[in-house]
Amino acid sequence: MEEYKKTGYLDYDFKMFHLKDTVEKEYSYHYHDFDKVIIFIGGRVNYMIEGKNYELNPYDIVFVNRGEIHKPEVDFSVSYERYVFYISPEFLENYGTEDYGLRSCFEKAKREKSNVIRISAIRNTKLMQKLRELETAFSQKEYAAALYERLLFLQFIIDLNRACLEDKADYEHSAAYDKKIVDILEYINAHLYEELSIDGIAAAFFLSKYHMMRRFKEETGYTMHQYITEKRILAARDMILNGMPATKAGLECGFKDYSTFLRAFKNRLNRNPSEL
């Protein structure tokens, strides 16, 4: 059985890439343990995120929360160009206060149930100006470059949050998706800490178990068992990072015993809980 795992390890608070793909390559479903922002510049791309299929327009901004399963489907007859940010959630949380949180743009995307926003006349906004300044700073590496990059990035993420929170952004709600599968995804994520079985989910949605499993794999790239396990591992990881003992975190997240949890954790994250 094919395994889908976490990709793109992040050793810094944030990373920025300006990518142009002109040679055909295969993208597979995957997830990250960090947040991701994509500013799509050009190409013909459909972005698949948690069962939804977004047809991207130039200068769309895509939010991928940590742990969300995603992949692009690309027509390589046209160059696929985009800016990509990998962002540590802890980094954004450390800069937040009671008055504001720098992850608000990600949280609003979840509330809106949309991973894609469109900002009118975005090319003339402060947001794009900061993006260009960031790219220059990353390429030139002048005096105090790391500090300057951090300052520019914080300005960029503040402007991005302002655009989202001040209703300057339109959330894309025309994504194509199988409503039943998206409802099942939401159900699984809402009941991760409870007993979950394939038979029980099928009964809850009045579906044939085998039809449901086949459609789920087609729409997400994961088997239902893989998906539930991945989500539980990520939830347990967050609990451990917040100080909960690994034995308790595994049980809290639905694993029957610690040895099963330990084996799954190491298989998915390539490390033991004690190494976090």
N, C-alpha and C positions, 0 to 999 in steps of 0.2 A: 504494500500500500504506500502510495506517495505521501511523504511528510512535508508539511508546510511549516516553516520556522521563522523566527524573528530574524530580520536582516538589518544591516546598517547600524553597527555599533557606534555609540557616541561617547567619545572620551573628553569632550569639551562642553562648555555651556551652550554653544551654538556653532553651527557651521553654515556656510553659504556656498552655493554652487550655481554657476551659469552654464547650462548644458544645452548642447545642440546635437541631436541624434539624426544622422542621415543614412546610416547603415542599418539594415534591418536586424533586430534582435528580439529575443523572446522575453517577455515579462511574465512572471508568475505571481500568483497571489502570495502576499506576505504581510507582515505587520512589523512595527517598531516599538521599542519601549521609550520612545521620545515623541514629542509632537512634531508635526511636519506642516510647512506652509509651501505651497507651490503657486508661483505667479506664471501663468501660462502665456507665452508670447505668441506662438504660432505653430501651425501644423493641423493635422486632422486627428483628434484624439477623443476617445470616450474614456472617462475615468470611472472605474468600478470601485465603490466603497460600501462595504457592509450591505451588499445585495442591491444597491442602487447604481444606475448607469447614467452618468452625466456626460452629455455632449458639450465639450468645452468650446467657448468662444475666445478669441484673443483678448488677453488681459483679465480673464477670469482669475479669481483667487480661490484656491482649493485648500481647505482645512482638513487635515487628517489627524485625529486625536490618537494618542498612544494606544496601541492595542487594536486599532481598527484595521480590519482586513481589506486590502486594496490592491489594485493593479491598473495600469493604463492599457488600453487597446489602441494601437497606433497604426495609422496608414503611412507607411514609410515612403510613399511617393512624394511626400512633402516633408521638409525638415521639421523635426519636433524640437522646439526651443522653449525653454522655461528657466526660471530662477527657482531654486529649491533651498529652503531653510530647514535644518534639523535643529530642534530646540529642546533643551532639557526642561521638563516641567518644574523641576526643583529650582532652576535658575529663575524662571518667571515668578514662581511663588515667593522666592526670597526677596524680590523687588516689589512685591505687592504689599499693601497696607489694608487697614480696615476701610479706608475710603475708596480704594480701587484695587483691582486685580488684573495683572497683565495677561492672564489666561481668559479674560472675559470674552474675547473674540471666539475662542474655541468653545466656551460654555454656551454662548449664544447660538453658535452653529448647531449644537446639540439640541437646544430648546426649539430652534426653528426646524429641526429635522432636515437640515440641508447642509451639505459640505462645501457648497460653492456660492460665492458672492460675486456680484458685478457692481462696479462703481463707475458712474457716468463720468466721462472725460477724465479717466484715471491717469492718462499720460501727462496731464498738466497739473497733477496734484503734488502736494508735499511728499506724499508716500513714494511716488516714483522718483522724485528728486533725491530722497534719502536712499532709495535703492541704488541709484547711480553713484552716489557718494560712497556707499558701502562697497560697491564693486571696485571703485578706484582705490579705496583704502586697502582692501584685501590684496590688490595687485601690486601696489607700490611699496608697502611695508616700510613707511618712514618712521621717524623718531616717535617713540611711545605708541607704536602701531596697534598693539593689542588693546590698550586702553581706549584709543580713538575708535577702533572698530566696535568695542563694547558700547561706547557712548552713542555712536551712530545707530547701532542695532537697537538700543533702547528707545531712541527717538523714533525709529522705524516702527517698532512694535507698539509704541504709544499711539502713533498716528493711525496704525491699523485698527487698534481698539477703538479709537475715537470714531473712525469711519463706520465701524460696526454698531457702536452704541448710540451714535447720534443719527442713526437711520439714513446715513449717506450711501449705504450698501443695499442692494436688492438681493435677496436670497433666492437661489434657483430652485424652484419647486416642480420643474417639469421633467425631472429625472425619470427614466423608464425603470420600472421594477415590478416584481411579482409581489403584490401587497401581502399575500399570505405568508411568503417567506420573510419579508421584512417584519411582519407581525410576530413571526416565530423568533426571529433574531432579538427583537425587543423583549419578548417573553423570557427567553433564555437569560438575557442580561439582567432582567429584573428578578430572576429566581436563582441566580448563581449559587447562593448560599443555602439553598434548599435541596431536597431530593429532586433530581431531574432524571427522567428516563425517556428513551425514544418512544416507548409505548405510551407513556403518560402524556407526552407532548402531542403525539398523533391523536390521542383521544380528546385532548383539550381543544384541538382545532378541527376535529371531525374529518380527519384525513386518513387515507390508507398509509400505513407506516412506510411501505416500500416506495410508494409514489412520493411521499414527503421527503424521504431520504435522498431519492434521485434528484428531485427538484432542488433541494437544498445544496447538494454538491454542484449542480449545474450553475446555480446563481451565485455561490460564494467561493467555489473552488475547494471547499473543505467538506469532509464528512461531518455529521452532527457531533459525533464523539470527539473528533479532533477539535472542532470549534469550542465545545464546552470545556474541554481540557485546557486549551490555550487561554481562554478567558479566566478560568479558575486559577491557573498558574500566575497570571498577571495580577489578579486580585490578591493572591497570597503574597506575592512579591511586595506589593505596596504595604500590606499589613506588617511584613517583616521589617521593611525599611522604616516604618513608623514605630518600631519597638516591640512588636508582638513576637513571642517565641515561635520558632518555625513549626514546632509540633502542633501548637494551637492554631496557627494560621492555616495549616494544611487541613485540619479537621473543620475549621470554620468555613473553608471554601469547598466543602463537599467531598473530600477524599476520605476513603474508608479507614485508612491507617497511614502511619507516617512513612513506612517503607514504600508504599504506592506513591505517595506524594513526592518523596525524595527522588524516586526513579523518574517520575514525570517531569519534575522541576529541572533535574540535571539534563534530561534529554532535550527539553525545550530551550533552556537558557545556557546550557554548556557550563554550568557551575553549580555548586551546592549552595543551599540557603546561607550557610555560614560564611560564604565568600562574598556576600553582598556588601 
